[in-house]
Amino acid sequence: MSVVKSVREAMVPIHPAGYPFIAIFGVVSILLGFLWQPLFWIGAILTGWCALFFRDPIRVVPIDDDLIISPADGTVSSIGQFVPPAELELGDEPRTRISVFMNVFNVHINRAPVRGKVIVSKHKPGAFLSADLDKASIDNERHSIVIDGPHGPVGSVQISGLVARRIICWNDAGDTLGQGERYGLIRFGSRVDVFLPDGATPRVALGQTMLAGESILAAHGDAVPTSPIPRSI
């Protein structure tokens, strides 16, 4: 029993949204194996990758109202002043935007950067340009939420990419999210833009690696990573 328990604790959980895809990959691999054995092994590798894609690890969230947490795994691809998309309803003045680019090997569960009430949740159809392009923020299909956080509204935009063809958001306007709480998923590879409230200062650099629900994107005042009380979720 202790061995089984140790294995279970060591394994990274798979999000239920991935079960149908993993099953399809597995069945197709078996069928291809009847045609030609090497195809089975290729399919088995792809099935393993699919399971890896939908992993949903536990994260230790630094709970602090002065901190803004990364909503996505990946690398910081852009930091600058940009006008938010109209559907965010954040006005037409430029705001600080931090973009986190996810490749197909990153965890793709998205988490709330701050706690608060969801005041906007809108899906917008669009193109499927490479998500690392600046114009992808305006041209690509996306789902935007705005959370009314402790220091004002924070926009978090899930953006499709060349490979991503499905954006999932589990929250509607009126819902309440905790900091670091799971709120969505993107299949397969993409990016998330975060529009900061006034007074928030970026605490990241271009190319920096981020972990959703753990890494700090920005902070208000002199808040530092060592001050919060963490919580595993």
PAZAPA-4460 file (N, C-alpha, C; in steps of 0.05 Angstrom, whole numbers, plus 32768, in hexadecimal, padded with zeros to 4 digits):
% residues 233
    n_x    n_y    n_z   ca_x   ca_y   ca_z    c_x    c_y    c_z   seq   type   mol
   8010   7FE8   8000   8000   8000   8000   8011   8019   8000     1      M     A
   8028   8018   800F   8039   8030   8010   8045   8036   7FF5     2      S     A
   804B   8021   7FE5   8056   8026   7FCA   8042   8032   7FB8     3      V     A
   8029   8028   7FB9   8013   8034   7FA9   800F   8051   7FB1     4      V     A
   800F   8057   7FCB   800B   8072   7FD4   8021   8084   7FCA     5      K     A
   803A   807B   7FCB   8051   808B   7FC2   804F   8091   7FA5     6      S     A
   8046   807D   7F95   8043   8081   7F78   802E   8096   7F72     7      V     A
   8017   8094   7F81   8001   80A7   7F7D   800A   80C3   7F84     8      R     A
   8019   80C6   7F9A   8022   80E0   7FA2   8036   80EC   7F8E     9      E     A
   8046   80DB   7F81   805A   80E4   7F6E   804E   80EC   7F53    10      A     A
   8038   80E0   7F4C   802C   80E5   7F32   801E   8100   7F31    11      M     A
   8022   810E   7F1B   8014   8128   7F18   7FF8   8123   7F0F    12      V     A
   7FE4   812F   7F1C   7FC8   812B   7F15   7FC2   8133   7EF8    13      P     A
   7FB0   8126   7EEC   7FA6   812D   7ED1   7F8B   813A   7ED4    14      I     A
   7F87   8151   7EC6   7F6D   815E   7EC7   7F59   814E   7EB8    15      H     A
   7F40   814B   7EC3   7F2B   813B   7EB6   7F26   8143   7E99    16      P     A
   7F2A   815C   7E92   7F26   8165   7E77   7F37   8156   7E63    17      A     A
   7F4D   814A   7E6D   7F60   813C   7E5B   7F59   811F   7E57    18      G     A
   7F48   8113   7E67   7F43   80F7   7E65   7F39   80EE   7E4A    19      Y     A
   7F26   80FC   7E3E   7F1C   80F3   7E23   7F32   80F3   7E0E    20      P     A
   7F44   8107   7E0F   7F59   8109   7DFB   7F6E   80F3   7DFF    21      F     A
   7F75   80EE   7E19   7F88   80D8   7E1E   7F7D   80BD   7E15    22      I     A
   7F63   80B9   7E1A   7F56   80A0   7E12   7F56   809D   7DF3    23      A     A
   7F51   80B3   7DE5   7F51   80B2   7DC8   7F6D   80AC   7DBD    24      I     A
   7F81   80B9   7DC8   7F9C   80B4   7DC0   7FA3   8097   7DC5    25      F     A
   7F9B   808C   7DDC   7FA2   8071   7DE3   7F95   805C   7DD0    26      G     A
   7F7B   8061   7DCB   7F6C   804E   7DB9   7F78   804F   7D9D    27      V     A
   7F7D   8067   7D93   7F89   8069   7D78   7FA4   805B   7D77    28      V     A
   7FB4   805E   7D8C   7FCE   8051   7D8D   7FCB   8033   7D8B    29      S     A
   7FB8   8027   7D99   7FB4   800A   7D98   7FAB   8001   7D7C    30      I     A
   7F99   8010   7D70   7F8F   800A   7D55   7FA6   800B   7D41    31      L     A
   7FB6   8020   7D43   7FCD   8023   7D30   7FE1   800C   7D34    32      L     A
   7FE3   8003   7D4D   7FF5   7FED   7D53   7FEE   7FD3   7D45    33      G     A
   7FD4   7FCF   7D3F   7FCB   7FB8   7D30   7FD4   7FB9   7D13    34      F     A
   7FD7   7FD2   7D09   7FE0   7FD6   7CEE   7FFE   7FD3   7CEB    35      L     A
   800C   7FDF   7CFE   8029   7FDE   7CFD   8034   7FE5   7D19    36      W     A
   8043   7FD3   7D25   804A   7FD6   7D41   8058   7FF0   7D48    37      Q     A
   806B   7FF9   7D37   8078   8013   7D3D   8064   802A   7D41    38      P     A
   804E   8029   7D32   803A   803E   7D35   802E   803E   7D52    39      L     A
   802C   8027   7D5E   8023   8026   7D7A   8035   8035   7D8C    40      F     A
   804F   8032   7D89   8062   803F   7D9B   8062   805D   7D96    41      W     A
   805E   8065   7D7D   805C   8082   7D77   8043   808D   7D85    42      I     A
   802D   807E   7D83   8014   8086   7D8F   8016   8087   7DAE    43      G     A
   8025   8073   7DB9   8029   8072   7DD6   8038   808B   7DE0    44      A     A
   804C   8094   7DD0   805B   80AC   7DD8   8048   80C4   7DD7    45      I     A
   8038   80C6   7DC2   8025   80DC   7DC0   8010   80DB   7DD6    46      L     A
   8008   80C3   7DDE   7FF5   80C0   7DF4   8001   80CB   7E0E    47      T     A
   801B   80C4   7E12   8029   80CE   7E2A   802B   80EC   7E2A    48      G     A
   8030   80F7   7E12   8032   8114   7E10   8017   8121   7E16    49      W     A
   8001   8115   7E0D   7FE6   811F   7E12   7FE0   811F   7E30    50      C     A
   7FE8   810A   7E3E   7FE4   8109   7E5B   7FF5   811E   7E68    51      A     A
   800D   8123   7E5E   801F   8138   7E69   8012   8153   7E65    52      L     A
   8006   8157   7E4E   7FFA   8171   7E48   7FE4   8178   7E5C    53      F     A
   7FD4   8165   7E63   7FBD   816A   7E74   7FC3   8167   7E92    54      F     A
   7FDD   8166   7E99   7FE3   8163   7EB6   7FDA   817C   7EC5    55      R     A
   7FD3   8178   7EDE   7FC8   818E   7EEF   7FD6   818C   7F0A    56      D     A
   7FEF   8196   7F0C   7FFE   8193   7F25   7FF3   81A5   7F3B    57      P     A
   7FF8   819D   7F54   7FF2   81AD   7F6B   8005   81C5   7F6B    58      I     A
   7FFC   81DC   7F71   800D   81F4   7F72   800B   8201   7F8E    59      R     A
   8021   820C   7F97   8021   821B   7FB0   801E   8238   7FAA    60      V     A
   8005   8242   7FB0   7FFE   825E   7FA8   8005   8271   7FBE    61      V     A
   8015   8286   7FB8   801B   829A   7FCD   8003   82AD   7FD0    62      P     A
   7FF3   82A9   7FE4   7FDB   82B8   7FE8   7FE1   82D3   7FF4    63      I     A
   7FDE   82E8   7FE4   7FE4   8303   7FEC   7FD6   8316   7FD9    64      D     A
   7FC5   8328   7FE4   7FB6   833A   7FD3   7FC7   834E   7FC4    65      D     A
   7FE0   8351   7FCD   7FF2   8364   7FBF   8001   8357   7FA8    66      D     A
   7FFD   833E   7FA4   800C   832F   7F8F   7FF9   8328   7F78    67      L     A
   8004   8327   7F60   7FF5   831E   7F48   8005   8306   7F3E    68      I     A
   7FF7   82EE   7F3D   8004   82D5   7F37   8001   82CE   7F1A    69      I     A
   8014   82C0   7F0F   8013   82B7   7EF3   7FFB   82A4   7EEF    70      S     A
   7FEA   82A9   7EDB   7FD4   8297   7ED5   7FDC   827F   7EC4    71      P     A
   7FF5   827F   7EBB   7FFD   826A   7EA8   801A   8261   7EAC    72      A     A
   8020   8248   7EA5   803B   823F   7EA3   8046   8249   7E89    73      D     A
   8061   824C   7E87   806D   8254   7E6E   8083   8269   7E73    74      G     A
   8088   8279   7E5E   809C   828D   7E60   8090   82A9   7E5A    75      T     A
   809B   82BD   7E68   8092   82D8   7E64   809B   82E1   7E48    76      V     A
   8088   82E7   7E37   808E   82EE   7E1B   808B   830C   7E15    77      S     A
   807E   831A   7E27   807A   8337   7E21   8073   8345   7E3B    78      S     A
   807E   835D   7E3E   8078   836F   7E55   8076   838B   7E49    79      I     A
   8060   8398   7E4C   805E   83B3   7E40   8043   83C0   7E45    80      G     A
   803F   83D7   7E38   8026   83E6   7E3A   8015   83E1   7E22    81      Q     A
   7FFD   83D6   7E26   7FEB   83D0   7E10   7FCE   83D7   7E17    82      F     A
   7FBF   83DE   7E02   7FA2   83E3   7E07   7F94   83C8   7E09    83      V     A
   7F84   83C4   7E1E   7F77   83AA   7E22   7F62   83A5   7E0C    84      P     A
   7F5D   838C   7E04   7F47   8386   7DF2   7F2D   8392   7DFC    85      P     A
   7F1C   839A   7DE9   7F04   83A8   7DF0   7EF2   8398   7E03    86      A     A
   7EF1   837D   7DFF   7EDF   836D   7E0F   7EE6   836C   7E2C    87      E     A
   7EFE   8374   7E33   7F05   8375   7E50   7EF8   838C   7E5E    88      L     A
   7EEF   83A0   7E4F   7EE1   83B7   7E5B   7EF3   83C6   7E6F    89      E     A
   7F0D   83C8   7E68   7F20   83D5   7E7A   7F28   83F1   7E6F    90      L     A
   7F19   83FB   7E5B   7F20   8415   7E50   7F33   8413   7E39    91      G     A
   7F39   842A   7E2D   7F4A   842B   7E16   7F66   8437   7E1B    92      D     A
   7F6D   843A   7E35   7F87   8443   7E3C   7F9A   842B   7E3F    93      E     A
   7FB3   842E   7E37   7FC6   8418   7E3A   7FCA   8410   7E57    94      P     A
   7FCC   83F6   7E5B   7FD2   83EA   7E76   7FEA   83D8   7E73    95      R     A
   7FF7   83D3   7E8A   800D   83C1   7E8A   8003   83A5   7E85    96      T     A
   800F   8398   7E71   8007   837C   7E69   801F   836A   7E6B    97      R     A
   801B   8353   7E77   8030   833F   7E78   8025   8326   7E6A    98      I     A
   8034   831C   7E57   802B   8304   7E48   803C   82EC   7E4F    99      S     A
   802F   82D5   7E53   803D   82BC   7E59   8036   82A8   7E43   100      V     A
   804B   82A0   7E34   8048   828E   7E1E   804B   8271   7E27   101      F     A
   8038   825F   7E1F   8039   8243   7E26   803F   8233   7E0D   102      M     A
   8053   8221   7E0F   8058   820E   7DFA   8048   81F5   7DFF   103      N     A
   804A   81E1   7DED   8039   81C9   7DEF   8042   81B6   7E06   104      V     A
   8059   81BD   7E13   8062   81AC   7E29   805C   81B8   7E44   105      F     A
   8052   81D1   7E45   804B   81DD   7E5E   8031   81D3   7E69   106      N     A
   802D   81D6   7E84   8012   81D2   7E8F   8000   81E7   7E84   107      V     A
   7FE7   81DF   7E7D   7FD5   81F2   7E70   7FBC   81F9   7E80   108      H     A
   7FBD   81F2   7E9A   7FA8   81FB   7EAC   7FAE   8218   7EB3   109      I     A
   7F9A   822A   7EB0   7F9D   8246   7EB7   7F91   824C   7ED2   110      N     A
   7F9E   825E   7EE1   7F96   8264   7EFC   7F92   8282   7F00   111      R     A
   7F81   8289   7F13   7F7A   82A5   7F18   7F92   82B5   7F23   112      A     A
   7F99   82CB   7F17   7FB0   82DB   7F21   7FAB   82E9   7F3B   113      P     A
   7F91   82EF   7F41   7F89   82FC   7F5A   7F6F   82F0   7F63   114      V     A
   7F68   82F6   7F7B   7F4D   82ED   7F85   7F39   8303   7F7E   115      R     A
   7F20   82FC   7F7C   7F0B   8310   7F78   7EF4   8305   7F68   116      G     A
   7EE2   8317   7F61   7ECA   8310   7F52   7ECF   8314   7F34   117      K     A
   7EC7   8300   7F24   7EC9   8302   7F07   7EB3   8316   7EFD   118      V     A
   7EBC   832C   7EF1   7EA9   8340   7EE8   7EA5   833F   7ECA   119      I     A
   7EB8   8332   7EBB   7EB6   832E   7E9E   7EC0   8312   7E98   120      V     A
   7EB1   8305   7E87   7EBA   82EA   7E7C   7EAE   82E8   7E60   121      S     A
   7EBF   82EC   7E4C   7EB6   82EE   7E30   7EC8   82DE   7E1D   122      K     A
   7EBC   82CF   7E0B   7ECB   82C1   7DF6   7EC8   82D1   7DDC   123      H     A
   7EDF   82D3   7DCE   7EDF   82E1   7DB4   7EEC   82D0   7D9F   124      K     A
   7EDD   82C9   7D8A   7EE9   82BA   7D74   7EFF   82CA   7D65   125      P     A
   7F11   82BC   7D58   7F26   82CA   7D4A   7F38   82B7   7D3B   126      G     A
   7F50   82C1   7D34   7F63   82B2   7D25   7F73   82A0   7D37   127      A     A
   7F86   8291   7D2A   7F97   827F   7D39   7FB4   8284   7D31   128      F     A
   7FBD   829D   7D35   7FD8   82A5   7D2F   7FEA   829A   7D45   129      L     A
   8004   829B   7D40   8017   8293   7D54   8013   82A4   7D6D   130      S     A
   8010   8297   7D85   800A   82A5   7D9D   8020   82B7   7DA7   131      A     A
   8038   82B5   7D9D   804E   82C6   7DA6   804F   82E1   7D97   132      D     A
   803D   82E5   7D84   803B   82FE   7D76   802A   8312   7D86   133      L     A
   8032   832B   7D87   8022   8340   7D95   8006   8342   7D8B   134      D     A
   8003   8340   7D70   7FE8   8344   7D64   7FD5   832D   7D6B   135      K     A
   7FE0   8317   7D76   7FCF   8301   7D7E   7FBC   8309   7D94   136      A     A
   7FC3   831D   7DA4   7FB2   8327   7DBA   7F98   8332   7DAF   137      S     A
   7F99   833D   7D96   7F81   834A   7D8B   7F74   8338   7D76   138      I     A
   7F84   832A   7D66   7F7A   831B   7D4F   7F71   82FE   7D56   139      D     A
   7F7D   82F2   7D6A   7F78   82D6   7D70   7F5F   82D1   7D80   140      N     A
   7F54   82B8   7D7D   7F3E   82B0   7D8E   7F48   82B1   7DAB   141      E     A
   7F36   82B9   7DBD   7F3E   82BC   7DD9   7F26   82BB   7DEC   142      R     A
   7F2C   82B7   7E05   7F17   82BA   7E1A   7F23   82CC   7E30   143      H     A
   7F14   82E0   7E36   7F1D   82F4   7E49   7F0D   82F4   7E62   144      S     A
   7F1A   82F6   7E79   7F0C   82FB   7E92   7F19   8313   7EA0   145      I     A
   7F09   8321   7EAF   7F12   8337   7EC0   7F0A   8330   7EDD   146      V     A
   7F1E   8330   7EEF   7F19   832B   7F0B   7F1B   8345   7F1A   147      I     A
   7F06   834B   7F29   7F07   8364   7F3A   7F17   835D   7F53   148      D     A
   7F31   8362   7F52   7F43   835A   7F67   7F44   836F   7F7D   149      G     A
   7F55   836A   7F92   7F57   837C   7FA8   7F62   8398   7FA1   150      P     A
   7F71   8399   7F8B   7F7C   83B3   7F82   7F70   83BC   7F67   151      H     A
   7F59   83B1   7F60   7F4C   83B9   7F47   7F4B   83A2   7F34   152      G     A
   7F3F   83A7   7F1C   7F3B   8392   7F09   7F55   8388   7EFC   153      P     A
   7F57   836E   7EF9   7F6D   8361   7EEC   7F62   8350   7ED5   154      V     A
   7F6C   8356   7EBD   7F64   8347   7EA5   7F76   832F   7EA0   155      G     A
   7F6A   8318   7E99   7F79   8300   7E93   7F6D   82F5   7E79   156      S     A
   7F7D   82F4   7E64   7F73   82ED   7E49   7F81   82D3   7E3F   157      V     A
   7F71   82BE   7E3B   7F7B   82A5   7E2F   7F7A   82A9   7E11   158      Q     A
   7F91   82A5   7E04   7F93   82AA   7DE7   7F9A   8290   7DD9   159      I     A
   7F8D   828B   7DC3   7F93   8273   7DB3   7FAD   8277   7DA4   160      S     A
   7FB7   8262   7D97   7FD0   8264   7D88   7FCE   8253   7D6E   161      G     A
   7FE5   824D   7D63   7FE5   823D   7D4A   7FDA   8221   7D4F   162      L     A
   7FE0   8216   7D66   7FD8   81FA   7D6D   7FBE   81FB   7D7D   163      V     A
   7FBC   820E   7D8F   7FA4   820F   7DA1   7F8B   8214   7D91   164      A     A
   7F77   8203   7D96   7F5D   8206   7D88   7F46   8205   7D9B   165      R     A
   7F4B   8205   7DB5   7F36   8204   7DC8   7F3E   8212   7DE2   166      R     A
   7F2F   8227   7DE9   7F33   8235   7E01   7F1C   822F   7E14   167      I     A
   7F22   8227   7E2C   7F0D   8220   7E40   7F0F   8233   7E58   168      I     A
   7EF9   823F   7E5F   7EF8   824F   7E77   7EE0   8245   7E88   169      C     A
   7EE5   823F   7EA1   7ED0   8233   7EB2   7EC0   8247   7EC2   170      W     A
   7EC6   8261   7EBF   7EB9   8275   7ED0   7EAA   828A   7EBF   171      N     A
   7E93   8292   7EC9   7E83   82A7   7EBD   7E83   82C0   7ECF   172      D     A
   7E7A   82D6   7EC3   7E78   82EF   7ED3   7E66   82E9   7EEB   173      A     A
   7E6F   82F3   7F02   7E60   82EF   7F1B   7E6D   82DA   7F2D   174      G     A
   7E7E   82C8   7F21   7E8C   82B4   7F31   7EA2   82C1   7F41   175      D     A
   7EAA   82B3   7F56   7EC0   82BD   7F67   7ED7   82A9   7F65   176      T     A
   7EEF   82B4   7F62   7F07   82A4   7F60   7F1A   82AA   7F76   177      L     A
   7F28   8295   7F80   7F3D   8299   7F93   7F58   829C   7F85   178      G     A
   7F6B   82A9   7F91   7F85   82AD   7F84   7F91   8291   7F7F   179      Q     A
   7F99   828D   7F66   7FA5   8273   7F5E   7F91   825E   7F57   180      G     A
   7F78   8264   7F59   7F63   824F   7F53   7F62   824A   7F35   181      E     A
   7F5E   8230   7F2E   7F5C   8229   7F12   7F43   8236   7F05   182      R     A
   7F47   8242   7EED   7F2F   824D   7EE0   7F2D   8246   7EC3   183      Y     A
   7F41   8239   7EB7   7F3F   8232   7E9B   7F55   8221   7E91   184      G     A
   7F54   821B   7E77   7F66   8209   7E6A   7F67   8210   7E4C   185      L     A
   7F7F   820E   7E40   7F82   8213   7E23   7F8F   81FA   7E17   186      I     A
   7F83   81F0   7E01   7F8E   81DA   7DF1   7F98   81E4   7DD6   187      R     A
   7FAF   81E1   7DCD   7FC7   81D5   7DD7   7FDE   81E9   7DD3   188      F     A
   7FE7   81F8   7DE6   7FFC   820B   7DE2   7FF0   8227   7DDB   189      G     A
   7FF7   823B   7DEA   7FEC   8256   7DE5   7FF9   826A   7DF8   190      S     A
   7FE8   827E   7E00   7FF3   8293   7E11   7FDD   82A0   7E21   191      R     A
   7FE5   82AC   7E38   7FD2   82BB   7E49   7FDD   82D7   7E4D   192      V     A
   7FCD   82EB   7E49   7FD4   8307   7E4E   7FC7   8310   7E68   193      D     A
   7FD7   831E   7E78   7FCC   8329   7E92   7FCF   8347   7E91   194      V     A
   7FB8   8355   7E94   7FB8   8372   7E95   7FB6   837B   7EB2   195      F     A
   7FCB   8389   7EBB   7FCE   8390   7ED7   7FBD   83A8   7EDF   196      L     A
   7FB5   83AA   7EF8   7FA8   83C1   7F02   7FBC   83D8   7F07   197      P     A
   7FB2   83F0   7F0A   7FC4   8407   7F10   7FD3   8401   7F2A   198      D     A
   7FEC   8408   7F2A   7FFC   8406   7F42   800C   83EB   7F45   199      G     A
   8006   83D9   7F33   8014   83BF   7F33   802E   83C1   7F23   200      A     A
   8043   83B7   7F2E   805D   83B8   7F21   8066   839C   7F19   201      T     A
   806E   8398   7F00   8077   837D   7EF7   808F   8374   7F07   202      P     A
   8090   835A   7F0E   80A6   834F   7F1D   80B3   8338   7F0D   203      R     A
   80B1   833A   7EF2   80BC   8325   7EE1   80CD   8331   7ECB   204      V     A
   80DC   8320   7EBD   80EC   8329   7EA6   80E5   8318   7E8E   205      A     A
   80EA   8323   7E76   80E5   8314   7E5E   80F4   82FA   7E5E   206      L     A
   80E7   82E4   7E56   80F3   82CA   7E55   80F2   82BB   7E6F   207      G     A
   80E8   82C7   7E84   80E7   82BA   7E9E   80D2   82A3   7E9D   208      Q     A
   80D9   828D   7EAA   80C7   8276   7EAC   80B3   827A   7EC2   209      T     A
   8099   8275   7EBC   8084   8279   7ECF   8075   825F   7ED5   210      M     A
   806B   825D   7EED   8059   8247   7EF5   803E   8253   7EFE   211      L     A
   8029   8249   7EF1   800E   8253   7EF7   8008   824E   7F15   212      A     A
   7FFE   8263   7F22   7FF6   8260   7F3E   800C   8263   7F52   213      G     A
   8025   8265   7F48   803C   8267   7F5A   804D   8280   7F55   214      E     A
   8055   8284   7F3C   8067   8299   7F35   805A   82B4   7F37   215      S     A
   8069   82C8   7F41   805E   82E3   7F44   8063   82F3   7F2B   216      I     A
   804E   82FE   7F1F   8050   830F   7F08   8056   832C   7F0F   217      L     A
   8047   8336   7F23   8048   8352   7F2A   803F   8355   7F47   218      A     A
   8044   836D   7F52   803E   8372   7F6E   8037   838F   7F72   219      A     A
   8028   8394   7F87   8022   83AF   7F90   8034   83B6   7FA8   220      H     A
   803E   83CE   7FA8   804E   83D8   7FBE   8068   83C8   7FC0   221      G     A
   806F   83C1   7FD9   8088   83B2   7FDE   8083   8395   7FE3   222      D     A
   806C   838A   7FDA   8067   836D   7FDE   807D   835D   7FD2   223      A     A
   8086   8348   7FE0   809B   8337   7FD6   8093   831A   7FD9   224      V     A
   809F   8308   7FCA   8097   82EC   7FCA   8099   82DE   7FE5   225      P     A
   80A9   82E9   7FF8   80AD   82DC   8012   8097   82E3   8026   226      T     A
   8086   82F6   8020   8073   82FF   8034   8059   82EF   8035   227      S     A
   804F   82E4   801F   8035   82D7   8020   8035   82BC   802F   228      P     A
   801D   82B4   8038   8019   8299   8043   8010   8288   802B   229      I     A
   801F   8273   8024   8018   8263   800C   8001   824F   8012   230      P     A
   7FF5   8246   7FFD   7FDF   8232   7FFF   7FE2   8220   7FE7   231      R     A
   7FE0   8206   7FEC   7FE2   81F2   7FD6   7FC7   81EC   7FCB   232      S     A
   7FC4   81F0   7FB0   7FAA   81EA   7FA3   7FB0   81DF   7F87   233      I     A
***
